[in-house]
Amino acid sequence: MSDLPPIVDLRQSATALRVQRGVMRMLRERHDMACYAEVPLRNGRRADVLAVGPKGEIWIIEIKSSLIDFQVDRKWPEYREFSDKFFFAKPPELDAEIFPESEGLIVADGHDGAILRDSPDTPLPGARRKALMLKLARLGADRIHVLMDPGPK
């Protein structure tokens, strides 16, 4: 476990962490997006990856590591109200046919990723975007603080 990033909370499977890394690398390198992992949202949900683009666009990526993971989790429509675009992300070995055609789809491994299907663009209302950007600024600063000053053990 020593090769895990310091902010991993150990709720994710090894497969999900590999997909997360590939998704975040791809979004940063090819789409100039800043990525946050495990972002709590106002509705009580937690986005696996939330990415912010250079023009302030917000994408949420829901990672599904297996067929069972997808079948038992029906909360994913609740992420749409917090993003301009919504994607599922999957490992290469998981069948793409299980995912709704109405949603974006990314395939990723521990090294890279690719968008297989783009997401419809559903722009956020201005007030929601502003509140979410403020939350992300504070979350990012808090995470940096914890890395710089982990406190007493």
C-alpha positions in Angstrom: 0.0 0.0 0.0 3.0 2.3 0.2 2.7 3.2 -3.5 -0.8 4.8 -2.9 -1.2 8.5 -3.0 -1.5 10.0 0.5 -5.1 11.1 0.0 -6.5 7.7 -0.8 -9.2 6.7 1.8 -9.0 2.9 1.0 -12.7 2.6 0.1 -11.7 2.0 -3.6 -10.7 -1.3 -5.1 -7.3 -1.7 -6.7 -9.1 -1.7 -10.1 -11.0 1.5 -9.3 -7.7 3.2 -8.2 -6.0 2.2 -11.5 -8.9 3.5 -13.5 -8.9 6.7 -11.5 -5.2 7.3 -12.2 -5.6 6.7 -15.9 -8.7 8.9 -16.1 -7.0 11.8 -14.3 -3.8 11.5 -16.3 -5.8 11.6 -19.6 -7.9 14.5 -18.5 -4.9 16.5 -17.4 -2.7 15.7 -20.4 -5.2 15.9 -23.2 -7.9 18.2 -22.0 -6.0 20.5 -19.7 -8.3 19.7 -16.8 -7.6 19.9 -13.1 -8.9 16.8 -11.3 -10.1 16.1 -7.8 -10.7 12.6 -6.5 -13.5 11.6 -4.1 -15.4 14.9 -4.0 -18.4 15.1 -1.6 -21.4 16.9 -3.2 -24.2 18.8 -1.5 -26.7 16.1 -2.2 -24.7 13.6 0.0 -23.1 11.8 -3.0 -19.4 11.6 -3.6 -17.9 12.0 -7.1 -15.2 9.6 -7.9 -13.4 12.1 -10.1 -14.5 15.8 -10.7 -12.5 17.7 -13.3 -12.4 21.4 -14.0 -11.5 22.6 -17.5 -9.7 25.8 -18.5 -13.0 27.6 -19.2 -14.6 26.5 -15.9 -16.4 23.5 -17.3 -17.1 20.7 -14.8 -17.1 17.0 -15.6 -17.9 14.2 -13.2 -16.6 10.7 -13.8 -18.2 7.7 -12.1 -15.8 4.8 -12.0 -17.3 1.3 -12.4 -14.8 -1.5 -11.8 -17.0 -4.5 -12.5 -20.4 -5.6 -13.7 -21.6 -6.0 -10.2 -20.4 -2.6 -9.2 -22.5 -1.1 -12.1 -25.6 -3.3 -11.4 -25.9 -2.5 -7.7 -25.2 1.3 -7.9 -28.2 3.3 -9.2 -27.3 6.6 -7.7 -25.3 7.8 -10.8 -28.2 10.0 -12.2 -27.8 12.2 -9.1 -24.4 13.4 -10.3 -25.7 15.1 -13.4 -27.0 18.1 -11.5 -23.5 18.9 -10.4 -21.7 18.7 -13.8 -21.7 20.0 -17.3 -20.8 16.6 -18.6 -21.1 13.1 -16.9 -19.0 10.1 -17.8 -18.7 6.5 -16.7 -15.2 5.2 -16.6 -14.3 1.5 -16.9 -11.3 -0.8 -17.0 -10.4 -2.3 -20.4 -11.7 -5.7 -19.5 -15.3 -4.5 -18.6 -17.8 -4.7 -21.4 -18.8 -1.2 -22.7 -22.2 -2.5 -23.7 -23.5 -2.5 -20.1 -23.4 1.3 -19.9 -26.3 3.5 -21.0 -25.7 5.0 -24.5 -27.0 8.3 -23.2 -24.0 8.9 -21.0 -20.3 9.5 -21.8 -17.9 6.6 -21.5 -14.2 6.5 -20.8 -11.9 3.5 -20.7 -8.7 3.7 -18.6 -6.0 1.6 -17.0 -3.3 2.7 -14.5 -1.4 4.6 -17.2 -3.8 6.4 -19.5 -7.4 6.6 -20.7 -9.5 7.4 -23.7 -13.0 8.8 -24.3 -15.0 6.1 -26.1 -18.2 8.2 -26.2 -18.7 11.9 -25.4 -21.2 13.1 -22.9 -24.1 15.4 -23.8 -23.3 19.0 -22.6 -25.8 20.1 -19.9 -24.5 23.5 -18.6 -24.8 24.1 -14.9 -26.7 27.1 -13.7 -24.4 30.0 -12.7 -25.2 29.9 -9.0 -24.5 26.2 -8.8 -21.3 26.5 -10.7 -20.1 29.3 -8.4 -20.9 27.3 -5.2 -19.2 24.2 -6.6 -16.1 26.2 -7.6 -15.8 27.7 -4.2 -16.1 24.2 -2.6 -13.4 22.9 -4.9 -11.0 25.8 -4.1 -11.5 25.1 -0.4 -11.2 21.3 -0.8 -8.0 21.7 -2.8 -6.5 24.0 -0.2 -7.5 21.7 2.6 -5.9 18.7 0.9 -2.7 20.6 0.3 -2.6 21.6 3.9 -3.0 18.0 5.1 -0.1 16.9 2.9 2.1 19.8 4.1 1.1 19.5 7.8 -0.3 16.1 8.6 -0.5 16.9 12.3 0.4 14.7 15.2 0.1 10.9 14.7 
